[in-house]
Amino acid sequence: LTSLVCLKGKYEQQYEKSEEFQRQLKLKVQEILTQQEWRRRKMQMRISEEEGRLKKDEEETKEMWKRKREHEEQWEGTREQRVSSWRDFMKSGKKGKKGEIRPPKLKTEDPNKSYVQRPVKRG
């Protein structure tokens, strides 16, 4: 058994020294390195896209907070105007009505007319 292992090892060593093996090895190594480089570039693209998306989201969030802060400042800045306007409105009190509510006129039956006139709703 040990002699078979030794002989097999010799044949493998001789085959590994041959040109055909070296050529196939070189092609296989190139293929593996190419695949690794392709994966690395793909991963780098994904990472850069993710970073760009995160940066864009962060900028949008900053812009939203900036707009919100400006709106709050504007709202606080116009507070006095709103309060004074409300106070003026409350001081003015109730205005007198131009006319009072009157009941509708009663329509009496006219013997000259063959129909009864009813009030019309206006909308």
DSSP file (Angstrom, degrees, kcal/mol; ACC not computed):
  #  RESIDUE AA STRUCTURE BP1 BP2  ACC     N-H-->O    O-->H-N    N-H-->O    O-->H-N    TCO  KAPPA ALPHA  PHI   PSI    X-CA   Y-CA   Z-CA
    1    1 A L     >        0   0    0      0, 0.0     4,-1.8     0, 0.0     5,-0.2   0.000 360.0 360.0 360.0 -44.9    0.0    0.0    0.0
    2    2 A T  H  >  +     0   0    0      1,-0.2     4,-2.1     2,-0.2     5,-0.1   0.845 360.0  55.8 -65.5 -31.5    2.8    2.4    0.9
    3    3 A S  H  > S+     0   0    0      2,-0.2     4,-2.4     1,-0.2    -1,-0.2   0.869 105.3  51.9 -68.5 -35.4    4.6    1.6   -2.3
    4    4 A L  H  > S+     0   0    0      2,-0.2     4,-2.8     1,-0.2    -2,-0.2   0.897 109.3  50.1 -66.0 -39.9    1.4    2.6   -4.3
    5    5 A V  H  X S+     0   0    0     -4,-1.8     4,-2.4     2,-0.2    -2,-0.2   0.912 111.3  48.6 -64.5 -41.9    1.3    5.9   -2.5
    6    6 A C  H  X S+     0   0    0     -4,-2.1     4,-1.8     2,-0.2    -2,-0.2   0.915 113.7  46.1 -65.1 -42.7    4.9    6.6   -3.2
    7    7 A L  H  X S+     0   0    0     -4,-2.4     4,-2.3     2,-0.2    -2,-0.2   0.908 112.3  50.9 -65.4 -41.7    4.5    5.7   -6.9
    8    8 A K  H  X S+     0   0    0     -4,-2.8     4,-2.3     1,-0.2    -2,-0.2   0.907 108.9  52.0 -62.8 -40.8    1.3    7.8   -7.2
    9    9 A G  H  X S+     0   0    0     -4,-2.4     4,-2.2     1,-0.2    -1,-0.2   0.879 108.4  51.6 -61.4 -39.3    3.2   10.7   -5.6
   10   10 A K  H  X S+     0   0    0     -4,-1.8     4,-2.3     2,-0.2    -2,-0.2   0.918 110.1  48.1 -64.7 -43.6    6.0   10.4   -8.2
   11   11 A Y  H  X S+     0   0    0     -4,-2.3     4,-2.5     1,-0.2    -2,-0.2   0.901 111.1  50.9 -64.7 -39.4    3.6   10.4  -11.1
   12   12 A E  H  X S+     0   0    0     -4,-2.3     4,-2.6     1,-0.2    -1,-0.2   0.910 109.7  50.4 -64.2 -40.7    1.8   13.5   -9.7
   13   13 A Q  H  X S+     0   0    0     -4,-2.2     4,-1.0     1,-0.2    -2,-0.2   0.902 111.7  47.7 -64.6 -40.0    5.1   15.3   -9.3
   14   14 A Q  H  X S+     0   0    0     -4,-2.3     4,-0.6     2,-0.2     3,-0.4   0.909 112.7  48.7 -66.4 -41.2    6.1   14.5  -12.9
   15   15 A Y  H >< S+     0   0    0     -4,-2.5     3,-1.1     1,-0.2     6,-0.4   0.904 107.5  55.0 -65.5 -40.4    2.7   15.7  -14.1
   16   16 A E  H 3< S+     0   0    0     -4,-2.6    -1,-0.2     1,-0.3    -2,-0.2   0.764 106.3  53.0 -65.3 -23.5    2.9   18.9  -12.1
   17   17 A K  H 3< S+     0   0    0     -4,-1.0    -1,-0.3    -3,-0.4    -2,-0.2   0.622  89.2 104.4 -84.3 -13.6    6.2   19.7  -13.8
   18   18 A S  S <X S-     0   0    0     -3,-1.1     4,-1.8    -4,-0.6     5,-0.1  -0.255  78.1-123.1 -71.3 157.3    4.8   19.2  -17.3
   19   19 A E  H  > S+     0   0    0      1,-0.2     4,-2.6     2,-0.2     5,-0.2   0.868 109.3  57.2 -66.9 -38.1    4.0   22.2  -19.6
   20   20 A E  H  > S+     0   0    0      1,-0.2     4,-2.5     2,-0.2     5,-0.2   0.920 108.0  46.8 -60.8 -44.5    0.4   21.2  -20.1
   21   21 A F  H  > S+     0   0    0     -6,-0.4     4,-2.8     1,-0.2    -1,-0.2   0.922 112.2  50.3 -63.5 -43.5   -0.3   21.3  -16.3
   22   22 A Q  H  X S+     0   0    0     -4,-1.8     4,-2.4     2,-0.2    -2,-0.2   0.896 111.4  48.7 -62.3 -40.3    1.5   24.6  -16.0
   23   23 A R  H  X S+     0   0    0     -4,-2.6     4,-2.3     2,-0.2    -2,-0.2   0.935 113.8  45.5 -65.3 -46.2   -0.6   26.1  -18.8
   24   24 A Q  H  X S+     0   0    0     -4,-2.5     4,-2.5     1,-0.2    -2,-0.2   0.890 113.0  51.4 -64.0 -38.8   -3.9   24.8  -17.3
   25   25 A L  H  X S+     0   0    0     -4,-2.8     4,-2.6    -5,-0.2    -1,-0.2   0.922 109.3  50.0 -62.8 -43.9   -2.8   26.0  -13.9
   26   26 A K  H  X S+     0   0    0     -4,-2.4     4,-2.4     1,-0.2    -2,-0.2   0.917 112.1  47.5 -61.9 -44.0   -2.0   29.5  -15.3
   27   27 A L  H  X S+     0   0    0     -4,-2.3     4,-2.5     2,-0.2    -1,-0.2   0.909 112.8  48.7 -63.0 -42.7   -5.5   29.6  -17.0
   28   28 A K  H  X S+     0   0    0     -4,-2.5     4,-2.5     2,-0.2    -2,-0.2   0.906 111.5  49.2 -65.5 -41.6   -7.3   28.5  -13.9
   29   29 A V  H  X S+     0   0    0     -4,-2.6     4,-2.8     2,-0.2     5,-0.2   0.917 111.3  50.1 -63.6 -43.2   -5.4   31.1  -11.7
   30   30 A Q  H  X S+     0   0    0     -4,-2.4     4,-2.6    -5,-0.2    -2,-0.2   0.920 111.0  49.5 -60.2 -43.7   -6.2   33.8  -14.3
   31   31 A E  H  X S+     0   0    0     -4,-2.5     4,-2.4     2,-0.2    -2,-0.2   0.923 112.6  46.8 -61.8 -45.0   -9.9   32.8  -14.2
   32   32 A I  H  X S+     0   0    0     -4,-2.5     4,-2.4     2,-0.2    -2,-0.2   0.925 113.7  47.6 -64.3 -44.8  -10.0   32.8  -10.4
   33   33 A L  H  X S+     0   0    0     -4,-2.8     4,-2.6     2,-0.2    -1,-0.2   0.889 111.1  51.9 -64.3 -38.6   -8.3   36.2  -10.2
   34   34 A T  H  X S+     0   0    0     -4,-2.6     4,-2.6    -5,-0.2    -2,-0.2   0.928 110.4  48.2 -62.8 -45.0  -10.6   37.6  -12.8
   35   35 A Q  H  X S+     0   0    0     -4,-2.4     4,-2.6     1,-0.2    -2,-0.2   0.910 112.0  49.7 -62.0 -42.0  -13.7   36.4  -10.9
   36   36 A Q  H  X S+     0   0    0     -4,-2.4     4,-2.6     2,-0.2    -2,-0.2   0.920 111.9  47.6 -63.3 -43.1  -12.3   37.9   -7.6
   37   37 A E  H  X S+     0   0    0     -4,-2.6     4,-2.7     2,-0.2     5,-0.2   0.909 111.4  51.3 -64.6 -41.1  -11.6   41.2   -9.3
   38   38 A W  H  X S+     0   0    0     -4,-2.6     4,-2.5     2,-0.2    -2,-0.2   0.931 111.9  46.5 -60.9 -46.3  -15.1   41.2  -10.8
   39   39 A R  H  X S+     0   0    0     -4,-2.6     4,-2.7     2,-0.2    -2,-0.2   0.904 111.8  51.8 -61.7 -41.8  -16.7   40.5   -7.4
   40   40 A R  H  X S+     0   0    0     -4,-2.6     4,-2.4     2,-0.2    -2,-0.2   0.926 111.7  45.9 -62.4 -45.0  -14.5   43.2   -5.8
   41   41 A R  H  X S+     0   0    0     -4,-2.7     4,-2.4     2,-0.2    -1,-0.2   0.903 112.8  50.5 -64.9 -40.9  -15.5   45.8   -8.4
   42   42 A K  H  X S+     0   0    0     -4,-2.5     4,-2.3     2,-0.2    -2,-0.2   0.924 112.1  47.0 -61.7 -44.4  -19.2   44.8   -8.1
   43   43 A M  H  X S+     0   0    0     -4,-2.7     4,-2.6     1,-0.2    -2,-0.2   0.892 110.5  52.6 -64.9 -39.8  -19.0   45.1   -4.3
   44   44 A Q  H  X S+     0   0    0     -4,-2.4     4,-2.6     2,-0.2    -1,-0.2   0.898 108.9  50.3 -63.2 -40.3  -17.3   48.5   -4.6
   45   45 A M  H  X S+     0   0    0     -4,-2.4     4,-2.5     2,-0.2    -2,-0.2   0.926 111.0  48.8 -62.9 -44.4  -20.1   49.7   -6.9
   46   46 A R  H  X S+     0   0    0     -4,-2.3     4,-2.5     1,-0.2    -2,-0.2   0.917 111.9  49.1 -60.9 -43.6  -22.7   48.6   -4.4
   47   47 A I  H  X S+     0   0    0     -4,-2.6     4,-2.6     1,-0.2    -2,-0.2   0.927 112.1  47.5 -63.2 -45.0  -20.9   50.3   -1.5
   48   48 A S  H  X S+     0   0    0     -4,-2.6     4,-2.3     1,-0.2    -1,-0.2   0.889 112.2  50.0 -66.1 -37.8  -20.5   53.5   -3.4
   49   49 A E  H  X S+     0   0    0     -4,-2.5     4,-2.4     2,-0.2    -1,-0.2   0.915 111.7  48.5 -64.3 -42.1  -24.2   53.5   -4.5
   50   50 A E  H  X S+     0   0    0     -4,-2.5     4,-2.6     2,-0.2    -2,-0.2   0.908 111.2  49.9 -64.5 -42.2  -25.2   52.8   -0.9
   51   51 A E  H  X S+     0   0    0     -4,-2.6     4,-2.5     2,-0.2    -1,-0.2   0.910 111.2  49.8 -62.6 -41.6  -23.0   55.7    0.4
   52   52 A G  H  X S+     0   0    0     -4,-2.3     4,-2.4     2,-0.2    -2,-0.2   0.909 111.4  48.5 -63.0 -42.1  -24.5   58.0   -2.2
   53   53 A R  H  X S+     0   0    0     -4,-2.4     4,-2.6     2,-0.2    -2,-0.2   0.918 112.3  48.4 -64.4 -43.4  -28.0   57.0   -1.2
   54   54 A L  H  X S+     0   0    0     -4,-2.6     4,-2.4     2,-0.2    -2,-0.2   0.899 111.5  50.1 -63.9 -39.9  -27.3   57.6    2.5
   55   55 A K  H  X S+     0   0    0     -4,-2.5     4,-2.4     2,-0.2    -1,-0.2   0.913 111.2  48.9 -64.4 -42.0  -25.7   60.9    1.7
   56   56 A K  H  X S+     0   0    0     -4,-2.4     4,-2.5     2,-0.2    -2,-0.2   0.921 111.5  49.2 -63.2 -44.5  -28.8   62.0   -0.3
   57   57 A D  H  X S+     0   0    0     -4,-2.6     4,-2.3     1,-0.2    -2,-0.2   0.902 111.0  50.5 -61.1 -41.0  -31.1   60.9    2.5
   58   58 A E  H  X S+     0   0    0     -4,-2.4     4,-2.5     2,-0.2    -1,-0.2   0.912 110.5  48.9 -64.4 -42.5  -29.0   62.8    5.0
   59   59 A E  H  X S+     0   0    0     -4,-2.4     4,-2.6     2,-0.2    -2,-0.2   0.905 111.2  50.1 -64.0 -41.3  -29.1   65.9    2.9
   60   60 A E  H  X S+     0   0    0     -4,-2.5     4,-2.4     2,-0.2    -2,-0.2   0.899 111.0  49.5 -63.5 -39.8  -32.9   65.6    2.5
   61   61 A T  H  X S+     0   0    0     -4,-2.3     4,-2.5     2,-0.2    -2,-0.2   0.924 111.4  48.6 -64.7 -44.3  -33.3   65.2    6.2
   62   62 A K  H  X S+     0   0    0     -4,-2.5     4,-2.4     1,-0.2    -2,-0.2   0.925 112.1  49.1 -60.4 -44.3  -31.2   68.3    6.9
   63   63 A E  H  X S+     0   0    0     -4,-2.6     4,-2.6     2,-0.2    -2,-0.2   0.899 110.3  51.0 -62.8 -41.0  -33.2   70.3    4.3
   64   64 A M  H  X S+     0   0    0     -4,-2.4     4,-2.5     1,-0.2    -1,-0.2   0.930 111.8  46.5 -62.6 -45.5  -36.5   69.1    5.9
   65   65 A W  H  X S+     0   0    0     -4,-2.5     4,-2.7     2,-0.2    -1,-0.2   0.881 111.5  52.5 -64.9 -36.7  -35.3   70.2    9.4
   66   66 A K  H  X S+     0   0    0     -4,-2.4     4,-2.5     2,-0.2    -2,-0.2   0.934 111.0  46.1 -64.2 -45.7  -34.1   73.5    8.0
   67   67 A R  H  X S+     0   0    0     -4,-2.6     4,-2.4     2,-0.2    -2,-0.2   0.903 113.1  50.4 -62.5 -40.7  -37.5   74.2    6.4
   68   68 A K  H  X S+     0   0    0     -4,-2.5     4,-2.4     2,-0.2    -2,-0.2   0.924 111.1  48.2 -63.9 -44.1  -39.2   73.2    9.6
   69   69 A R  H  X S+     0   0    0     -4,-2.7     4,-2.6     2,-0.2    -2,-0.2   0.918 111.8  49.6 -62.7 -43.8  -37.0   75.5   11.7
   70   70 A E  H  X S+     0   0    0     -4,-2.5     4,-2.5     1,-0.2    -1,-0.2   0.899 110.5  50.7 -62.2 -40.2  -37.6   78.4    9.3
   71   71 A H  H  X S+     0   0    0     -4,-2.4     4,-2.6     2,-0.2    -1,-0.2   0.916 110.6  48.9 -63.3 -42.7  -41.4   77.8    9.4
   72   72 A E  H  X S+     0   0    0     -4,-2.4     4,-2.7     2,-0.2     5,-0.2   0.918 111.7  49.2 -62.9 -43.4  -41.3   77.8   13.2
   73   73 A E  H  X S+     0   0    0     -4,-2.6     4,-2.3     2,-0.2    -2,-0.2   0.915 112.5  47.7 -62.5 -42.6  -39.3   81.0   13.3
   74   74 A Q  H  X S+     0   0    0     -4,-2.5     4,-1.6     2,-0.2    -2,-0.2   0.914 111.7  50.5 -64.3 -42.1  -41.7   82.7   10.8
   75   75 A W  H  < S+     0   0    0     -4,-2.6    -2,-0.2     1,-0.2    -1,-0.2   0.917 113.2  45.2 -62.0 -44.3  -44.6   81.5   12.9
   76   76 A E  H >< S+     0   0    0     -4,-2.7     3,-1.1     1,-0.2     4,-0.4   0.860 109.5  57.0 -68.1 -34.3  -43.1   82.9   16.1
   77   77 A G  H 3< S+     0   0    0     -4,-2.3     3,-0.3     1,-0.3     4,-0.3   0.817 108.7  45.2 -66.9 -30.6  -42.2   86.1   14.3
   78   78 A T  T 3X S+     0   0    0     -4,-1.6     4,-2.2    -3,-0.2    -1,-0.3   0.311  83.9 100.9 -96.1   9.9  -45.8   86.8   13.3
   79   79 A R  H <> S+     0   0    0     -3,-1.1     4,-3.0     1,-0.2     5,-0.2   0.934  80.1  50.4 -60.1 -48.4  -47.2   85.9   16.7
   80   80 A E  H  > S+     0   0    0     -4,-0.4     4,-2.9    -3,-0.3     5,-0.3   0.906 110.1  50.8 -58.8 -41.8  -47.7   89.5   17.8
   81   81 A Q  H  > S+     0   0    0     -4,-0.3     4,-2.2     2,-0.2    -1,-0.2   0.929 112.7  45.7 -62.4 -44.7  -49.5   90.4   14.6
   82   82 A R  H  X S+     0   0    0     -4,-2.2     4,-2.3     2,-0.2    -2,-0.2   0.925 114.5  47.6 -64.3 -44.1  -51.9   87.4   15.0
   83   83 A V  H  X S+     0   0    0     -4,-3.0     4,-2.6     1,-0.2    -2,-0.2   0.930 113.4  47.1 -64.7 -45.1  -52.5   88.2   18.7
   84   84 A S  H  X S+     0   0    0     -4,-2.9     4,-2.6    -5,-0.2    -1,-0.2   0.891 111.1  52.2 -65.2 -37.7  -53.1   91.9   18.1
   85   85 A S  H  X S+     0   0    0     -4,-2.2     4,-2.1    -5,-0.3    -1,-0.2   0.919 111.2  47.1 -62.7 -42.7  -55.4   91.1   15.2
   86   86 A W  H  X S+     0   0    0     -4,-2.3     4,-2.4     2,-0.2    -2,-0.2   0.907 111.7  50.4 -65.1 -41.8  -57.4   88.8   17.4
   87   87 A R  H  X S+     0   0    0     -4,-2.6     4,-2.4     2,-0.2    -2,-0.2   0.914 109.7  50.4 -64.3 -42.1  -57.6   91.4   20.2
   88   88 A D  H  X S+     0   0    0     -4,-2.6     4,-1.9     1,-0.2    -1,-0.2   0.911 110.5  50.4 -61.2 -41.2  -58.8   94.0   17.8
   89   89 A F  H  X S+     0   0    0     -4,-2.1     4,-0.7     1,-0.2    -2,-0.2   0.918 111.6  47.2 -62.3 -43.6  -61.5   91.6   16.5
   90   90 A M  H >< S+     0   0    0     -4,-2.4     3,-0.5     1,-0.2    -1,-0.2   0.851 110.6  52.9 -68.7 -33.7  -62.6   90.9   20.1
   91   91 A K  H 3< S+     0   0    0     -4,-2.4    -1,-0.2     1,-0.2    -2,-0.2   0.870  97.3  65.3 -67.5 -37.2  -62.7   94.6   21.0
   92   92 A S  H 3< S-     0   0    0     -4,-1.9    -1,-0.2    -5,-0.2    -2,-0.2   0.784  90.8-165.9 -61.9 -25.6  -64.9   95.5   18.0
   93   93 A G    <<  -     0   0    0     -4,-0.7     2,-0.3    -3,-0.5    -1,-0.1  -0.127  38.7 -26.7  71.6-170.4  -67.7   93.5   19.6
   94   94 A K        -     0   0    0     -4,-0.1     2,-0.3     1,-0.0     3,-0.0  -0.610  62.8-135.0 -81.7 135.8  -70.8   92.4   17.8
   95   95 A K        -     0   0    0     -2,-0.3     2,-0.1     1,-0.1     3,-0.1  -0.645  28.5-103.5 -86.4 146.6  -71.9   94.5   14.9
   96   96 A G        -     0   0    0     -2,-0.3     2,-0.2     1,-0.1    -1,-0.1  -0.388  38.7-108.7 -68.1 146.4  -75.5   95.4   14.7
   97   97 A K        -     0   0    0      1,-0.1     3,-0.1    -2,-0.1    -1,-0.1  -0.507  15.3-136.4 -76.6 144.9  -77.5   93.5   12.1
   98   98 A K  S    S+     0   0    0      1,-0.2     2,-0.4    -2,-0.2    -1,-0.1   0.876  86.7   6.6 -68.4 -37.2  -78.6   95.4    9.1
   99   99 A G  S    S-     0   0    0     -3,-0.0    -1,-0.2     3,-0.0     2,-0.1  -0.995  76.9-119.0-145.7 150.8  -82.0   93.9    9.2
  100  100 A E        -     0   0    0     -2,-0.4     2,-0.4    -3,-0.1    -2,-0.0  -0.473  39.8 -94.9 -86.4 162.3  -83.9   91.7   11.5
  101  101 A I        -     0   0    0     -2,-0.1    -1,-0.1     1,-0.0     0, 0.0  -0.630  46.4-166.8 -75.7 127.4  -85.2   88.3   10.6
  102  102 A R        -     0   0    0     -2,-0.4     3,-0.1    -3,-0.0    -3,-0.0  -0.894  22.7-112.4-116.0 145.9  -88.8   88.7    9.5
  103  103 A P        -     0   0    0      0, 0.0     3,-0.1     0, 0.0    -1,-0.0  -0.396  48.2 -90.0 -69.1 155.6  -91.4   85.9    9.1
  104  104 A P        -     0   0    0      0, 0.0     2,-0.1     0, 0.0     3,-0.0  -0.302  47.0 -98.7 -66.7 151.1  -92.5   85.4    5.5
  105  105 A K        -     0   0    0      1,-0.1     2,-0.4    -3,-0.1    -3,-0.0  -0.441  38.2-116.4 -69.2 140.4  -95.5   87.3    4.2
  106  106 A L        -     0   0    0     -2,-0.1     2,-0.6    -3,-0.1    -1,-0.1  -0.623  23.3-139.4 -78.9 133.1  -98.6   85.4    4.3
  107  107 A K        -     0   0    0     -2,-0.4     2,-0.3    10,-0.1    -1,-0.0  -0.811  16.5-153.7 -94.0 126.7 -100.1   84.9    0.9
  108  108 A T        -     0   0    0     -2,-0.6     2,-0.3     1,-0.1     9,-0.2  -0.692  26.8 -98.2 -98.5 154.6 -103.8   85.3    0.7
  109  109 A E        -     0   0    0     -2,-0.3     7,-0.1     7,-0.1    -1,-0.1  -0.532  32.7-148.8 -72.9 130.2 -106.0   83.7   -1.7
  110  110 A D    >   -     0   0    0      5,-0.3     3,-1.4    -2,-0.3     5,-0.1  -0.897   5.0-150.4-102.1 121.5 -106.9   85.9   -4.6
  111  111 A P  T 3  S+     0   0    0      0, 0.0    -1,-0.1     0, 0.0    -2,-0.0   0.758  96.1  59.8 -63.6 -22.5 -110.3   85.2   -6.1
  112  112 A N  T 3  S+     0   0    0     -3,-0.0     2,-0.4     2,-0.0    -3,-0.0   0.703  97.0  70.9 -77.9 -18.6 -109.1   86.4   -9.5
  113  113 A K    <   -     0   0    0     -3,-1.4    -3,-0.1     2,-0.1     0, 0.0  -0.810  67.9-152.5-103.7 139.9 -106.3   83.7   -9.7
  114  114 A S  S    S+     0   0    0     -2,-0.4     2,-0.3     2,-0.0    -1,-0.1   0.370  76.9  57.4 -90.6   5.7 -107.1   80.1  -10.1
  115  115 A Y  S    S-     0   0    0     -5,-0.1     2,-0.5     0, 0.0    -5,-0.3  -0.862  80.3-117.7-130.9 165.8 -103.9   78.9   -8.3
  116  116 A V        -     0   0    0     -2,-0.3     2,-0.5    -7,-0.1    -7,-0.1  -0.916  26.6-135.1-106.4 127.4 -102.4   79.4   -4.9
  117  117 A Q        -     0   0    0     -2,-0.5   -10,-0.1    -9,-0.2     0, 0.0  -0.688  22.5-165.3 -84.1 125.9  -99.0   81.1   -4.8
  118  118 A R        -     0   0    0     -2,-0.5     2,-0.1     1,-0.1     0, 0.0  -0.803  29.5 -95.4-109.3 152.7  -96.5   79.3   -2.6
  119  119 A P        -     0   0    0      0, 0.0     2,-0.4     0, 0.0    -1,-0.1  -0.384  37.7-134.0 -66.8 144.9  -93.2   80.8   -1.3
  120  120 A V        -     0   0    0     -2,-0.1     2,-0.4     2,-0.0     0, 0.0  -0.844  11.8-129.0-102.9 132.7  -90.2   79.8   -3.4
  121  121 A K        -     0   0    0     -2,-0.4     2,-0.5     2,-0.0     0, 0.0  -0.666  22.6-159.5 -80.5 131.6  -87.0   78.7   -1.7
  122  122 A R              0   0    0     -2,-0.4    -1,-0.0     1,-0.1    -2,-0.0  -0.938 360.0 360.0-114.9 134.8  -83.9   80.5   -2.9
  123  123 A G              0   0    0     -2,-0.5    -1,-0.1     0, 0.0    -2,-0.0   0.501 360.0 360.0-111.2 360.0  -80.7   79.0   -2.4
